[in-house]
Amino acid sequence: MTEKIGIVGAGIVGLAVARELAAARGAEVTVLEKEERVGVHQTGHNSGVVHAGIYYQPGSLKARLCREGVALLKEYCAAHGLPYDEVGKLVVASTRAERPQLRALAERARANGVPGIAELDALGLREIEPHAVGVAAVHSPHTAVCDFPAVARRLAQDVAELGGSVHLSHPVRAIRERAGRVEVLAGRRGFAFDRLVVCAGLGTDAVARMAGAPGEVRIVPFKGEFYALQGAARNLVRGLIYPVPDPRYPFLGVHLTRQIGGEVLVGPNAVLALAYEAYDGRGFRDAGRILGWPGTLRMARTHWRTGIRETYGSLVKGAFVRGARRYVPELTAADLVRAPGGVRAQAVARDGRLVDDFVVDVQGRVVLVRNAPSPAATSSLAIARHIAGIVPALVR
């Protein structure tokens, strides 16, 4: 008998999981999505970077699935005529004090099997990015950009071609396990599945509570704001220019990203949001739930200085411009215009720790993706294979 598997969330991860379960397991898959189209949230609000695997702890799920995911995504885009451009990335040390950390980053990249990693001096980095400055850099020539919303739409088409279905405008309202099945009320319809996989991103906690599995981490939203370069300033950036990351945080700092189509984004920052879908930067509708999680306040007590700096950068354009000028000094405030922002779903543990790795739990017949921040889009096809391997097989 064909197993019936439900997937909550039609972002790139949920759709990749649905496609994998249908193709590899022959399952009858049903994707439930509250929005009117696929890829609305994190999939459609990011800089489009296909990460090569430079940053992640060797041996971690992130490191492994990122490297696997890059290869799968590149192949998938080629097979379906989707844009994929290896523009390359420079991680730039702007001071000598950052050199040891930059060197460690190069070693980590090599340990993760990132191809083509090169360590450059000040002259070498300008051969790659003529308008950039710094004392040293790490170059990743195969770091790419792609159109993740387009990938999500193609995955949804694959699901349909494999006999599955994607139900849009179907918010999940209730979940109950009964008589060996998972019953789900979505929109005004009832569904019954053998297994349910939750890939709900910003809505993870709400769906987990419905499933009776709140867990020991919670999603805390961080608003990321972008600017875009306009006019001739776009020609100052060839590929991707990133700062040396602070190892205490899973965020990468303000950076410059040439996208598919030639637009160059500057950002994002990372500001604690008090609403899960605060794309306009405002809103407090989820403040009680977010601040009520003990980990949120413990995190704030530990990282308040960084929080003040990020908030200042959000309120004062000049601070954002200074961050960009640190790497491309020719930029001026007039070169930067506001661009649509995003919200990152970041899991925070009860003790205030920012959870870095991907986290997937199995609770009875429900599989919950608890934490899938960047590089989840890059890793989506590999995450799907990983999840397909841990979704318990149906035994009749």
C-alpha positions as CSV (number, residue, x, y, z in Angstrom):
1,M,0.0,0.0,0.0
2,T,1.3,3.5,-0.9
3,E,2.3,5.5,2.1
4,K,0.7,8.9,2.5
5,I,3.1,11.7,3.7
6,G,2.1,15.3,4.5
7,I,4.6,18.1,4.4
8,V,3.9,21.4,6.1
9,G,5.5,24.3,4.3
10,A,6.0,25.0,0.6
11,G,9.4,26.8,1.0
12,I,12.4,25.3,-0.9
13,V,13.1,22.8,1.9
14,G,9.5,21.5,2.2
15,L,9.2,21.2,-1.6
16,A,12.5,19.4,-1.9
17,V,11.5,17.0,0.8
18,A,8.2,16.3,-0.9
19,R,9.9,15.7,-4.2
20,E,12.5,13.4,-2.6
21,L,9.9,11.3,-0.8
22,A,7.8,10.9,-3.9
23,A,10.7,10.0,-6.1
24,A,12.8,7.9,-3.8
25,R,10.0,6.3,-1.7
26,G,7.1,6.3,-4.1
27,A,5.1,8.1,-1.4
28,E,1.9,9.9,-2.1
29,V,2.9,13.4,-0.9
30,T,0.7,16.4,0.0
31,V,2.2,19.8,0.7
32,L,0.2,22.2,2.9
33,E,1.1,25.9,2.6
34,K,-0.7,28.8,4.2
35,E,0.3,31.3,1.5
36,E,-1.1,31.8,-2.0
37,R,2.1,30.8,-3.7
38,V,5.2,28.8,-2.9
39,G,8.5,30.2,-1.6
40,V,7.0,33.3,0.0
41,H,9.1,33.6,3.2
42,Q,12.8,32.8,3.7
43,T,13.0,31.2,0.2
44,G,11.9,34.5,-1.4
45,H,13.6,36.9,1.0
46,N,17.3,36.2,0.7
47,S,20.3,37.3,-1.3
48,G,20.4,34.2,-3.5
49,V,23.8,33.0,-2.5
50,V,24.7,29.3,-3.0
51,H,27.2,28.9,-0.1
52,A,30.2,26.7,-0.8
53,G,30.7,25.5,2.8
54,I,33.4,27.8,4.1
55,Y,32.0,28.7,7.5
56,Y,30.6,25.5,9.0
57,Q,32.1,23.3,11.7
58,P,33.7,20.3,10.0
59,G,31.7,17.2,10.6
60,S,28.5,19.1,11.4
61,L,25.3,18.4,9.5
62,K,25.5,21.9,8.0
63,A,29.0,21.3,6.6
64,R,28.1,17.9,5.1
65,L,24.7,18.8,3.7
66,C,26.0,22.1,2.3
67,R,28.7,20.5,0.3
68,E,26.3,17.7,-0.9
69,G,23.6,20.3,-1.6
70,V,25.8,22.6,-3.7
71,A,26.5,19.7,-6.1
72,L,22.9,18.6,-6.3
73,L,21.6,22.2,-6.7
74,K,24.1,23.0,-9.5
75,E,23.1,19.8,-11.3
76,Y,19.4,20.5,-10.8
77,C,19.6,24.1,-12.1
78,A,21.5,22.8,-15.2
79,A,19.0,20.1,-15.8
80,H,16.0,22.5,-15.7
81,G,17.6,25.6,-17.3
82,L,17.5,27.6,-14.1
83,P,20.1,30.4,-13.6
84,Y,23.2,29.5,-11.7
85,D,26.3,31.7,-11.8
86,E,29.6,31.0,-10.0
87,V,30.5,34.6,-9.4
88,G,33.0,33.8,-6.6
89,K,33.4,35.1,-3.1
90,L,36.0,37.1,-1.3
91,V,36.1,37.0,2.5
92,V,38.1,40.1,3.4
93,A,40.2,40.9,6.5
94,S,40.1,44.7,6.8
95,T,42.7,44.8,9.6
96,R,45.8,42.7,10.6
97,A,43.9,41.7,13.8
98,E,41.5,39.7,11.6
99,R,44.2,37.7,9.8
100,P,44.4,34.8,12.3
101,Q,40.7,34.3,12.0
102,L,40.8,34.5,8.2
103,R,43.5,31.9,8.2
104,A,41.4,29.6,10.4
105,L,38.5,30.1,8.0
106,A,40.6,29.0,5.1
107,E,41.6,25.9,7.0
108,R,38.0,25.1,7.9
109,A,37.0,25.6,4.2
110,R,39.6,23.1,3.1
111,A,38.6,20.6,5.8
112,N,35.0,20.8,4.4
113,G,36.3,20.1,0.9
114,V,35.5,23.5,-0.6
115,P,37.3,23.5,-3.9
116,G,39.7,26.2,-5.1
117,I,40.2,28.0,-1.8
118,A,43.1,30.6,-2.1
119,E,44.6,32.9,0.4
120,L,45.4,36.3,-1.0
121,D,47.3,39.4,0.0
122,A,46.1,43.0,-0.5
123,L,47.2,43.1,-4.1
124,G,45.8,39.6,-4.8
125,L,42.4,40.5,-3.6
126,R,42.3,43.5,-5.9
127,E,42.9,41.3,-8.9
128,I,39.6,39.6,-8.1
129,E,37.7,42.7,-6.9
130,P,39.5,45.9,-8.2
131,H,37.5,48.3,-6.1
132,A,37.8,46.3,-2.8
133,V,40.4,47.0,-0.1
134,G,41.8,44.9,2.8
135,V,45.0,43.5,4.2
136,A,44.2,39.9,3.1
137,A,41.3,37.7,1.8
138,V,40.2,34.2,1.2
139,H,38.8,33.5,-2.3
140,S,36.2,30.9,-3.0
141,P,35.9,30.9,-6.8
142,H,33.0,28.4,-7.0
143,T,30.6,30.2,-4.6
144,A,27.6,31.0,-6.7
145,V,24.2,32.8,-6.9
146,C,20.9,31.4,-8.2
147,D,17.2,32.2,-8.2
148,F,15.8,30.2,-5.2
149,P,12.2,31.2,-5.8
150,A,12.5,29.8,-9.4
151,V,14.0,26.6,-7.9
152,A,11.0,26.3,-5.5
153,R,8.5,26.7,-8.4
154,R,10.3,24.0,-10.4
155,L,10.3,21.7,-7.3
156,A,6.5,22.2,-7.0
157,Q,6.1,21.3,-10.6
158,D,8.2,18.1,-10.0
159,V,5.9,17.2,-7.0
160,A,2.8,17.5,-9.3
161,E,4.5,15.4,-12.0
162,L,5.3,12.7,-9.5
163,G,1.6,12.5,-8.5
164,G,1.8,14.6,-5.4
165,S,-0.2,17.8,-4.7
166,V,0.6,21.3,-3.3
167,H,-2.3,22.9,-1.5
168,L,-1.9,26.7,-1.3
169,S,-3.9,28.9,1.1
170,H,-4.2,25.9,3.4
171,P,-2.9,27.0,6.8
172,V,-2.6,24.2,9.3
173,R,-5.0,24.6,12.2
174,A,-4.8,21.4,14.1
175,I,-2.8,18.1,14.3
176,R,-3.7,14.9,16.0
177,E,-2.2,11.4,16.1
178,R,-4.9,8.8,16.3
179,A,-5.2,5.1,15.3
180,G,-1.9,5.0,13.6
181,R,-2.5,8.1,11.5
182,V,-1.7,11.8,11.7
183,E,-4.9,13.8,11.2
184,V,-4.4,17.4,10.0
185,L,-6.9,20.2,9.7
186,A,-5.6,22.7,7.1
187,G,-7.8,25.5,5.8
188,R,-11.3,24.0,5.9
189,R,-10.2,20.5,4.9
190,G,-9.2,17.4,6.9
191,F,-6.3,15.2,5.8
192,A,-5.0,11.9,7.1
193,F,-1.4,10.9,6.7
194,D,0.9,8.0,7.7
195,R,3.7,10.5,8.4
196,L,3.9,14.3,8.7
197,V,7.1,16.3,8.0
198,V,7.1,19.9,9.3
199,C,9.2,22.3,7.3
200,A,7.5,25.4,8.5
201,G,10.4,27.9,9.0
202,L,9.1,30.9,10.9
203,G,5.9,29.0,11.8
204,T,7.8,26.0,13.2
205,D,6.9,26.6,16.9
206,A,3.2,27.0,16.2
207,V,3.0,23.8,14.2
208,A,5.1,21.9,16.7
209,R,2.7,23.0,19.5
210,M,-0.2,21.6,17.5
211,A,1.7,18.3,17.2
212,G,2.2,18.2,21.0
213,A,6.0,18.5,20.5
214,P,7.1,22.0,21.6
215,G,10.7,20.9,22.1
216,E,13.6,22.6,23.9
217,V,14.4,25.2,21.2
218,R,12.3,28.0,19.9
219,I,12.4,30.1,16.7
220,V,13.4,33.7,17.3
221,P,13.0,35.9,14.2
222,F,15.8,38.2,13.1
223,K,14.9,41.0,10.7
224,G,17.5,41.4,7.9
225,E,17.5,44.7,6.0
226,F,19.1,45.2,2.6
227,Y,20.1,48.1,0.5
228,A,20.8,47.8,-3.2
229,L,23.4,49.7,-5.2
230,Q,22.1,51.9,-8.0
231,G,23.5,53.2,-11.2
232,A,27.2,52.9,-11.9
233,A,27.9,51.8,-8.3
234,R,26.9,48.3,-9.4
235,N,30.1,48.1,-11.4
236,L,32.2,48.4,-8.2
237,V,31.4,44.8,-7.3
238,R,32.0,41.8,-9.5
239,G,30.9,39.0,-7.2
240,L,30.5,38.6,-3.5
241,I,32.5,40.5,-0.9
242,Y,32.1,39.4,2.8
243,P,33.7,40.4,6.1
244,V,35.5,37.9,8.3
245,P,32.6,36.5,10.4
246,D,32.4,36.8,14.2
247,P,32.6,33.1,15.4
248,R,30.1,33.9,18.2
249,Y,27.2,34.4,15.8
250,P,25.6,32.5,12.9
251,F,25.2,35.8,11.1
252,L,27.8,36.9,8.5
253,G,27.7,40.7,8.9
254,V,27.0,43.3,6.2
255,H,28.3,42.1,2.8
256,L,27.9,42.9,-0.9
257,T,26.3,40.4,-3.2
258,R,25.9,40.5,-7.0
259,Q,22.7,38.7,-7.8
260,I,21.3,36.9,-10.8
261,G,20.3,39.8,-13.2
262,G,23.1,42.1,-12.1
263,E,21.6,43.8,-9.0
264,V,24.0,44.2,-6.1
265,L,22.7,43.9,-2.6
266,V,24.3,45.3,0.6
267,G,23.4,43.6,3.8
268,P,21.7,42.2,5.7
269,N,22.0,43.2,9.3
270,A,20.4,41.1,12.0
271,V,17.9,42.8,14.3
272,L,15.7,40.9,16.8
273,A,12.1,41.1,15.5
274,L,9.0,40.9,17.6
275,A,6.8,39.5,14.9
276,Y,7.5,36.3,12.9
277,E,6.8,37.9,9.6
278,A,8.0,41.5,10.2
279,Y,9.1,42.3,6.7
280,D,8.3,45.9,7.1
281,G,10.5,46.2,10.2
282,R,7.5,46.9,12.4
283,G,5.0,44.8,14.4
284,F,4.7,43.4,17.9
285,R,2.0,40.8,17.5
286,D,4.3,38.0,18.5
287,A,6.2,39.8,21.2
288,G,4.7,37.9,24.1
289,R,5.6,34.5,22.6
290,I,9.1,35.6,21.5
291,L,10.0,37.3,24.7
292,G,8.3,34.7,26.8
293,W,10.8,32.1,25.8
294,P,13.5,32.1,28.5
295,G,16.2,31.7,25.9
296,T,15.4,35.0,24.2
297,L,16.2,37.1,27.2
298,R,19.2,35.1,28.1
299,M,20.5,35.6,24.6
300,A,19.8,39.3,24.8
301,R,21.7,39.6,28.1
302,T,24.7,37.9,26.5
303,H,24.7,39.7,23.2
304,W,23.2,43.1,24.0
305,R,26.2,45.1,22.7
306,T,25.9,43.5,19.3
307,G,22.1,44.0,19.4
308,I,22.6,47.8,20.0
309,R,25.1,48.0,17.1
310,E,22.8,46.1,14.7
311,T,19.8,48.3,15.7
312,Y,21.8,51.4,15.2
313,G,22.7,50.2,11.8
314,S,19.0,49.6,11.1
315,L,18.0,53.2,12.1
316,V,20.9,55.1,10.7
317,K,21.7,54.7,7.0
318,G,25.2,56.2,7.5
319,A,26.2,53.3,9.8
320,F,25.2,50.8,7.0
321,V,27.1,52.8,4.5
322,R,30.2,52.8,6.7
323,G,30.0,49.0,6.9
324,A,30.0,48.7,3.1
325,R,32.7,51.4,2.6
326,R,35.0,49.4,4.9
327,Y,35.4,47.0,1.9
328,V,34.5,49.2,-1.1
329,P,35.6,52.8,-0.1
330,E,34.3,54.4,-3.3
331,L,30.7,53.8,-2.3
332,T,28.6,56.8,-1.1
333,A,25.3,57.1,0.7
334,A,23.7,58.2,-2.6
335,D,24.7,54.8,-4.1
336,L,22.5,52.8,-1.7
337,V,18.7,52.6,-1.9
338,R,16.4,50.5,0.3
339,A,15.6,47.0,-0.9
340,P,13.2,44.4,0.4
341,G,14.3,42.7,3.6
342,G,13.8,39.3,5.0
343,V,13.3,37.5,8.3
344,R,15.5,34.7,9.4
345,A,14.1,31.9,11.5
346,Q,16.9,31.2,14.1
347,A,16.5,28.6,16.8
348,V,17.5,29.6,20.3
349,A,17.9,27.1,23.1
350,R,16.5,27.6,26.6
351,D,19.9,28.7,27.9
352,G,20.1,31.5,25.3
353,R,22.5,29.7,22.9
354,L,22.0,30.4,19.2
355,V,21.7,27.0,17.7
356,D,24.1,26.8,14.8
357,D,23.6,23.4,13.2
358,F,20.5,22.0,11.4
359,V,18.2,20.2,13.8
360,V,15.7,17.6,12.8
361,D,13.6,15.7,15.4
362,V,11.3,12.6,15.1
363,Q,8.3,12.7,17.4
364,G,6.2,9.6,16.8
365,R,4.8,9.9,13.3
366,V,5.8,13.6,13.0
367,V,9.2,14.7,11.8
368,L,10.1,18.3,12.7
369,V,12.7,20.5,11.1
370,R,13.5,22.6,14.2
371,N,16.3,24.7,12.8
372,A,17.1,25.2,9.1
373,P,18.7,28.7,8.7
374,S,21.3,29.5,6.0
375,P,22.6,27.6,4.2
376,A,19.3,25.7,4.1
377,A,18.4,26.9,0.6
378,T,21.8,25.8,-0.7
379,S,21.5,22.5,1.1
380,S,17.8,21.9,0.4
381,L,18.1,18.9,-2.0
382,A,20.6,17.3,0.4
383,I,18.4,18.1,3.5
384,A,15.6,16.4,1.6
385,R,17.7,13.2,1.2
386,H,18.7,13.3,4.8
387,I,15.1,13.7,6.0
388,A,13.9,10.9,3.6
389,G,16.4,8.7,5.3
390,I,15.1,9.3,8.8
391,V,11.3,9.4,8.1
392,P,10.3,6.1,9.6
393,A,9.2,3.7,6.9
394,L,5.5,2.6,6.9
395,V,5.0,-0.9,8.4
396,R,1.6,-2.4,7.7
